[in-house]
Amino acid sequence: MKKSDLVDKLQKEWHQERPDLYTASMGIVGRFLLLGELLKKRANQVSLEFGIGYTDLDVLATLKRSGKPYQLRPADLLNFVLIKSGSLTACLDRLEKAQLITRAFSENDRRSRFVMLTDKSKKLVDQAIEKRFKEASEFLLPISKKEQTLLEPILKTLLSAHMNDEQ
């Protein structure tokens, strides 16, 4: 039998105080919240090993995934990163100051700017992402590959059903 956790304790207390409440859904949501915080902390620790924050790595990785020439407009970046517009500007300023990105005007439209990876950041993002993927795999070691295969579409369904709630 699996060890009891904080959420079990909370569910038990609510069951004693309010036996009419269905606590299983809060048990799942509570664990999601705890896992989310833990995952953010772990992701940030990996990023900090490379001298950048998690959101910085998110932006650099997005540029890298975009393929050569590893450049996107800031508006396009927003569609693929987990941060909002105001935070993106601050992040881009940090990355530019650290010489991990450059910003340049489009040759075709002087009103449009691009964000591009530098040679320095191409190497950094490859190393950091490799470490992040390894860390993610290690995090999931307590569950089997089969359980992971079953869990992913369930999480995808939940996420897609609620993505528009926050936008």
C-alpha positions as CSV (number, residue, x, y, z in Angstrom):
1,M,0.0,0.0,0.0
2,K,1.2,3.5,-0.8
3,K,2.3,5.8,1.9
4,S,-0.2,8.5,3.1
5,D,0.4,12.1,2.0
6,L,-0.8,15.6,2.9
7,V,-3.8,15.3,0.5
8,D,-4.9,12.1,2.2
9,K,-4.9,14.0,5.6
10,L,-6.8,16.9,4.2
11,Q,-9.4,14.6,2.6
12,K,-9.8,12.7,5.9
13,E,-10.3,15.9,7.8
14,W,-12.9,17.2,5.3
15,H,-14.7,13.8,5.4
16,Q,-14.9,14.1,9.2
17,E,-16.1,17.8,9.1
18,R,-18.3,17.5,6.0
19,P,-19.0,13.9,5.1
20,D,-21.4,15.1,2.4
21,L,-18.5,16.4,0.2
22,Y,-17.0,14.3,-2.5
23,T,-13.3,14.6,-1.8
24,A,-11.8,12.5,-4.6
25,S,-11.8,15.3,-7.1
26,M,-10.0,17.6,-4.7
27,G,-7.6,14.8,-4.0
28,I,-6.6,14.8,-7.6
29,V,-6.6,18.6,-8.0
30,G,-4.6,19.0,-4.8
31,R,-2.0,16.5,-6.0
32,F,-1.8,18.3,-9.4
33,L,-1.1,21.6,-7.5
34,L,1.6,20.0,-5.4
35,L,3.1,18.3,-8.5
36,G,3.0,21.5,-10.5
37,E,4.9,23.4,-7.8
38,L,7.4,20.5,-7.5
39,L,7.9,20.3,-11.3
40,K,8.4,24.1,-11.5
41,K,11.0,24.0,-8.8
42,R,12.9,21.1,-10.4
43,A,12.8,22.7,-13.9
44,N,14.1,26.0,-12.4
45,Q,16.9,24.1,-10.6
46,V,18.1,22.6,-13.9
47,S,17.9,26.0,-15.7
48,L,19.8,27.7,-12.9
49,E,22.7,25.2,-13.4
50,F,23.1,26.9,-16.8
51,G,22.9,30.4,-15.3
52,I,19.4,31.1,-16.6
53,G,15.8,30.9,-15.2
54,Y,13.1,28.5,-16.3
55,T,11.3,31.1,-18.5
56,D,14.6,32.1,-20.1
57,L,15.1,28.4,-21.1
58,D,11.5,28.2,-22.3
59,V,12.2,31.1,-24.7
60,L,15.5,29.8,-25.9
61,A,14.1,26.3,-26.4
62,T,11.2,27.7,-28.4
63,L,13.6,29.5,-30.7
64,K,15.7,26.3,-31.0
65,R,12.6,24.2,-31.8
66,S,11.6,26.7,-34.5
67,G,14.5,25.4,-36.6
68,K,17.1,27.3,-38.6
69,P,17.6,30.2,-38.7
70,Y,16.4,30.0,-35.0
71,Q,14.4,33.2,-35.1
72,L,10.9,34.3,-34.4
73,R,8.9,37.5,-33.9
74,P,8.1,38.2,-30.3
75,A,4.3,37.9,-31.1
76,D,5.0,34.4,-32.5
77,L,7.0,33.5,-29.4
78,L,4.0,34.2,-27.2
79,N,2.1,31.4,-28.9
80,F,4.6,28.8,-27.8
81,V,5.9,29.9,-24.4
82,L,4.4,29.6,-20.9
83,I,4.7,33.3,-20.1
84,K,2.6,36.4,-20.8
85,S,3.5,39.4,-22.9
86,G,4.8,41.7,-20.2
87,S,7.0,38.9,-18.8
88,L,8.3,38.1,-22.3
89,T,9.6,41.6,-22.8
90,A,11.6,41.4,-19.5
91,C,12.8,38.0,-20.4
92,L,14.0,39.1,-23.8
93,D,15.8,42.1,-22.2
94,R,17.6,39.7,-19.8
95,L,18.5,37.3,-22.6
96,E,19.8,40.1,-24.8
97,K,21.9,41.5,-22.0
98,A,23.4,38.0,-21.4
99,Q,24.2,37.8,-25.1
100,L,21.9,34.8,-25.6
101,I,19.7,36.4,-28.2
102,T,19.9,39.3,-30.6
103,R,17.1,41.4,-31.9
104,A,17.0,42.6,-35.5
105,F,14.6,44.3,-37.9
106,S,13.1,42.2,-40.7
107,E,14.7,42.9,-44.0
108,N,11.2,42.9,-45.6
109,D,9.4,45.0,-43.0
110,R,11.3,47.5,-40.8
111,R,8.3,47.6,-38.4
112,S,8.8,43.9,-37.6
113,R,11.6,42.7,-35.3
114,F,13.0,39.2,-34.9
115,V,14.5,37.5,-31.9
116,M,17.4,35.2,-32.8
117,L,19.6,32.7,-30.9
118,T,23.3,33.5,-30.7
119,D,26.0,30.9,-31.2
120,K,26.5,31.0,-27.4
121,S,22.8,30.2,-26.7
122,K,22.6,27.4,-29.3
123,K,25.1,25.4,-27.4
124,L,23.6,26.3,-24.0
125,V,20.0,25.4,-25.0
126,D,21.1,22.0,-26.3
127,Q,22.9,21.2,-23.1
128,A,20.1,22.5,-20.8
129,I,17.3,20.8,-22.8
130,E,19.1,17.5,-22.7
131,K,19.4,17.8,-18.9
132,R,15.7,18.8,-18.7
133,F,14.5,15.8,-20.7
134,K,16.7,13.5,-18.5
135,E,15.3,15.1,-15.4
136,A,11.7,14.7,-16.6
137,S,12.3,11.0,-17.3
138,E,13.8,10.5,-13.9
139,F,10.8,12.3,-12.3
140,L,8.5,9.8,-13.9
141,L,10.5,6.7,-12.8
142,P,7.9,5.8,-10.1
143,I,5.4,5.0,-12.8
144,S,5.9,2.5,-15.5
145,K,6.2,3.3,-19.2
146,K,2.7,1.8,-19.7
147,E,1.2,4.0,-16.9
148,Q,2.9,7.0,-18.6
149,T,1.4,6.0,-21.9
150,L,-2.1,5.8,-20.3
151,L,-1.6,9.1,-18.3
152,E,-0.5,11.4,-21.1
153,P,-3.8,11.3,-23.1
154,I,-5.8,11.8,-19.9
155,L,-3.8,14.9,-19.0
156,K,-4.1,16.1,-22.5
157,T,-7.9,15.8,-22.4
158,L,-8.0,17.7,-19.1
159,L,-5.7,20.4,-20.3
160,S,-7.4,20.9,-23.7
161,A,-10.8,21.1,-22.0
162,H,-9.6,23.9,-19.7
163,M,-7.0,25.8,-21.8
164,N,-9.5,28.5,-22.8
165,D,-10.5,29.1,-19.2
166,E,-7.4,31.2,-18.6
167,Q,-7.2,33.0,-21.9
